[in-house]
Amino acid sequence: MYQVKILWADDEIDLLKPHVMFLEAKGYKITTVVSGNEALDLVKEENFDIVFLDENMPGLSGLDTLVGIKKIRKSVPVVMITKSEEEYIMEEAIGGEISDYLIKPVNPNQILLSIKKNLDEKRLVNEHSTHAYQREFREISMRLSDRLDYDEWVQLYKDLVYWELKLGNGADSDMMEILNAQKTEANQQFSKFIENNYIDWMQPGDDKPLLSHQVFEKVILPNIGGKPVFVFVVDCLRYDQWKVMQQEISSYFLTEKDDCYYSILPTTTQYARNALFSGLLPDDIQKKFPNKWIDEDDDESKNNFEEFFQDELLKRKGFKIKTKYEKITNLSKAKKVADNFHQYFQNDLTTIVYNFVDALSHARTDTKIIRELAEDEKAYRSLTKSWFLHSPFLEMLKQIAEKDAVVYITTDHGSVKVDQPSQMVADKSVNNNLRYKVGRNMHYKESDVFEIRDLAEAKLPKSNFNSKFIFAKENKFFAYKNNYNHYARYYNDTFQHGGISMEEVIIPIIKLKRKE
């Protein structure tokens, strides 16, 4: 068993012998010295796990010794111990990257706590998280056996994301397997919930969750008047990805509302985002703007009219305001928007579509190196966080934080990691999305899909007579029988959208408030 090695430098070390004996009894190996120079000599020769350093030693001071230690071994934790509580000493010690700061006289338990905090913190946090999730596991399982409503499903999904992030910091693999299994079970139940309720949500009535086409009318537009309103629509942003972004935003903003809404089906840009901007369901868009609705079999881009849809929505609701719409699809456009961002504060409503996360999911499918960088959910979130930290998007938010404005971050749909191919047969007229299909003469495993035959009932546009929609459930994806092995291999463990899962359907809509 590895024995933790501690270096303790104090010119009165003899007076601290009871402390040393206490730690040795706990299994730690203690090396003591009485000067800063001796401490530096030993640090050059040996690897210590942690150093305790008296600030007030004759000769080389504690602060100077700290600087020397960090030059030799930058990563070693150093705990400064001093009789002085003067602020400048604390500031210099903190600036010198100390790991902890103790005021004399110290007792043995303070020393022990400092060791555990610096050396065992990650292990202790992981153990605590594991035990806490073990207690929570049964409670979540009981909730899954209940008839949850749409608000309760949102809370359950948030709870699963919380534990995924908490345990993802280092929990043992067995515990992560249990969590993933529980998440799989939740998605099975959630798919049934959508099957049983989705058609009813498309009918007139109030007993339904907030849906894509209601977001602007019910959430965004009531804020217009007075402060500028900024809406960032980050394509394909999942709730777990928002949570890792939130950690970085928290330096500049308070999260005033951490809500979710339900994406309509299919959970893709053509349907969900067009519904978001138009305030209409897909069949109404097709009827009201037939020259703006692009059918599945057309090669033309299917989201070229978002600004038009937004303007028409504002006119319909009686808003005569100054607006700006931007769509960011590359870094040069993002930098241009960030550089000119001061001009956007003159608008009543600024809407920015930011297409990165969706592009990342496609790149992960098609590009080997991206697939390796984002090999699992944790790495996928990490890549999203890294992009955000170095993106013009964060720069835009920083500029908003310097002024007073209303800020929303949302998306059109999420994505799910698929690993279960579902074999099907269809003709060439069927669309190529892996999570939903629309067309005729399709043959598939019925238990793998949510099937909609009456398109008018589901507010879906008609393209051909006798066409129907099918949506892959949980973590399944469609693979054609005549090329099944290729599809099964190539698309396995990729992030897709268009179907039914908590990750695709329950998506964030966040309101931020700048920190005063």
C-alpha positions, 0 to 999 in steps of 0.5 A, a space after each residue: 500500500 502506498 504511503 503518503 509522503 509529507 515534508 514539514 518545514 518549521 523552525 520550531 518543529 520540535 514543538 510540533 512533535 505531537 502533531 507529527 506522531 499523530 500523523 504517523 499513527 495515521 499511516 503518513 510518512 513525515 520528513 521534518 526540516 527547520 529551514 527553507 533551504 533544507 526544504 528546497 534541497 529535499 524537494 529537489 531530491 524527493 517527490 513529496 505528496 504535500 508540503 507544510 510550510 511555516 511562513 515565519 522562518 529565519 533565513 529563507 522566509 516561507 513565501 520565498 521557500 514557496 516560490 522556490 518549491 513551485 519552480 522545482 515541483 509546480 504541482 505539489 500542494 503547499 500548505 502555508 502555516 503562519 502566526 500572522 493574519 495580515 492580509 498582504 501575507 495571505 494575498 502573497 501566499 495565494 498568489 504563490 499558488 498555495 493549496 491551503 492556509 492555516 493560522 497558528 496554533 494548529 491542532 492535529 485534526 486541522 492538519 489531517 483535514 488539510 491533507 485529506 482536502 488536498 490529497 483525498 478530496 477527489 476520492 472522498 467526493 467520488 465515494 460520497 457521490 456513489 453512496 448518494 446515488 445508491 440511495 437515490 437509485 431506488 427513489 428514481 426507480 420508484 418514480 419510473 414505475 409511476 405514471 409521470 406527467 410531462 413536468 415530472 419527466 422533465 425533473 426526472 431527466 434533470 436528476 439523471 443528468 445531475 448524477 451523470 455529471 456528478 458520477 462522471 468525475 471519477 466514479 467506478 465503472 460499475 456505478 456508471 453502468 448502473 446509472 446508464 442502465 437506469 437511463 436506458 430504462 427511463 428512455 424506454 418509459 419516456 418513449 411510451 409516454 410520448 406515444 401515449 400523449 403526443 397526438 393529444 398535445 397536437 390538439 387544442 387544449 391547455 393540458 400539454 407541456 410547452 412545445 416548440 411552436 409556443 416558445 416565442 409567444 409564451 416565453 420570449 415575447 412577454 419580455 419585449 419592451 424596455 431592455 434589449 432581448 437577446 435569444 441564442 438558439 444553439 442548434 442541437 444543444 442538450 441539457 447536459 451540455 448546457 450544464 457544463 456551459 453554465 459552469 463557465 457562464 456563472 462568472 458573469 450571469 445568474 441563471 434566473 430560470 433553468 427550464 426545459 420545453 418539449 421539442 415537436 416531432 421530428 426532432 430536427 431542424 426542418 420541423 422543430 426549428 421552423 416551428 420555433 421561429 414561426 410559432 406554427 406547427 409544420 402542417 400550418 407552416 406548409 398551408 400558410 407559406 407553401 412556397 417556404 416549406 421544403 419537402 423531404 425529397 427536395 435538395 434545397 436547404 430546409 431552414 432558409 426562412 427562419 428570419 422570415 418566419 420570425 418577422 411574420 410571427 411578430 406581425 401576427 402578434 402585433 409587435 412593431 419593433 426593431 429586430 436583428 437576426 443572425 445565423 452563425 455557421 462558421 468561425 469568421 461569421 462568429 468573429 464578425 458578429 462579436 466584433 460588431 456586437 455593440 451595435 446589437 444593443 440598439 435592437 429590441 430583439 436580437 436572435 442569433 442561431 449558433 450552429 456548432 453543436 449540431 456540426 460537432 455531432 455530424 463531424 463526430 459521425 464522419 471524421 475519425 479524429 473527432 470520433 476519437 476525441 468525443 468517444 463517449 458522453 463525457 468526452 462529448 460534453 468536454 468538447 462542447 465545453 472547450 469550444 464554448 470557452 474559446 468561442 466568440 459566443 462567450 465573448 458576446 455573452 461577456 459584452 451583454 454582462 456589461 450592460 443590462 439586457 434580457 438573455 435567453 439560451 435555448 435550442 431546437 432539439 437535442 441528440 442521443 447516442 445510438 447503438 441499436 440498429 433497427 432493420 428496415 426495408 424501404 424504397 428510394 423515395 424515403 428520406 435518409 434521416 436515421 431516427 425518423 422516416 417518412 414515406 410509403 411501403 416501409 417495413 420495420 419492426 413495430 416495437 422499435 418505432 412510434 408510428 403516425 399514419 394520420 398526419 393531420 392529427 399529428 400536425 405533420 405536412 402531407 407530401 404523398 398519398 398514404 405517406 406515414 411517419 415513423 420515429 425510432 425510440 430510445 437509442 435505436 437507429 434505422 439500418 436498411 436490410 440491403 446494406 445492414 452491416 455497413 449501416 450498423 458499423 458506421 453509425 453505431 455509437 454516433 449522436 443522432 436526432 429526429 426520434 424520441 428520447 429524453 435527450 432529443 425531446 426535453 431541451 433547455 430554455 435558459 434565462 440569464 441575469 447579469 451579476 451586478 
